[in-house]
Amino acid sequence: MSAWNIRKEKDISGCGIIGIMNEHGTTFSGEDITIAICNMMERGNGLGAGFAGYGIYPDLKNYWCFHIMYHNEEAKVTTEESLNSHFILKHHEPIPTKEVKTLRSVPSLFRYFLETYDEIKRLDGEEENFVIGCAMEINRHIEGAFVFSSGKNMGIFKGVGNPDEIAEFYQIPEYTGYTWTAHNRFPTNSPGWWGGAHPFGVLDWSVIHNGEISSYGTNKRYLENFNYRCSLFTDTEVMAYLFDLLVRRHGIDFEVVAKILASPFWTQIERGKNEEEKAFLKSLRIIYGSALVNGPFSVVVANSTYMVGLNDRVKLRPLVAARKGNFLYLSSEEAAIREVCKDLDTVWMPKAGEPIFGRLNNGKA
């Protein structure tokens, strides 16, 4: 069987993920993340790849940046009318791209730098909810328009293709950022399309995922109680919203979030160290039972301050962590990390359900 035919076969253990973070906020070229993800080319099949970069828009860092893909001109006109009615438009332009002949059905891609009005900013904690609401309204109600990135001083770049093609198309090595994540997709339960490629984002959260979320229906219905609307036809979308809900809105630490999303089994809880710990874990299962993520998965989640890696509670998908000086690496494979950093200080395999996270020393870029 040819190598090409092998890659075309469905492999549910596929997908390649990697994240690189400089915890001092020092920016570095997107070339490293491109080299690393391309080392895991066999984990995809050309139906999706993408990148997320943080610290890439320093001159416009105070504005919300919407990356939007359009499939027709009418969608663009309607979306821009909506943006102008809800925000102060500071700058907009086509996302710079380079022609890659092997890419097909490329949508129109634009980025918009937006400021909310003062009356929205004055509402404590509501500006972020307002931004999410506007992005979701576009995705749900304007046919042919999809907001695929909506944070500040960060951006998601993705599409249908191999990672080398997507990196060349968006000119990823020309950007510099302090955190980069990348994904090479092997779609399992959802179609390969430009909006369905990873990473998935909401505000400055981005999520890359290897595996399958079999609890998608339960998680989706739970999130709808908090006004999150899933509209991108993929199970991974719920993961981005769950992190936003639990960390930003509920103020829960990552260690506890891991015990919600990848909760210990009831039998493990009963074998807990002491009654206080068992009571706490039982309470989490009762209160946040619908946020439990079932299925085999490994994820790398990032925002402007953190990068976090997490396995499912049985560790059915690979995740490797490594450090070198101020850098944290999280990946499906050690080989991808060593492609850009051969002399690592330490390398380890996180346990099932164990979060690994890096944080900017000063809490901001």
Beta strands, then each sheet from edge to edge (+ up, - down):
strand 1: 16-22
strand 2: 28-29
strand 3: 49-54
strand 4: 64-70
strand 5: 88-94
strand 6: 108-115
strand 7: 145-149
strand 8: 154-159
strand 9: 176-177
strand 10: 179-184
strand 11: 200-202
strand 12: 205-211
strand 13: 297-302
strand 14: 306-311
strand 15: 320-324
strand 16: 327-331
strand 17: 346-348
strand 18: 356-359
sheet 1: 8+ 3- 10+ 1- 16+ 15- 17+
sheet 2: 2+ 9-
sheet 3: 5+ 6- 4+ 7-
sheet 4: 11+ 12- 13+ 14- 18+
end
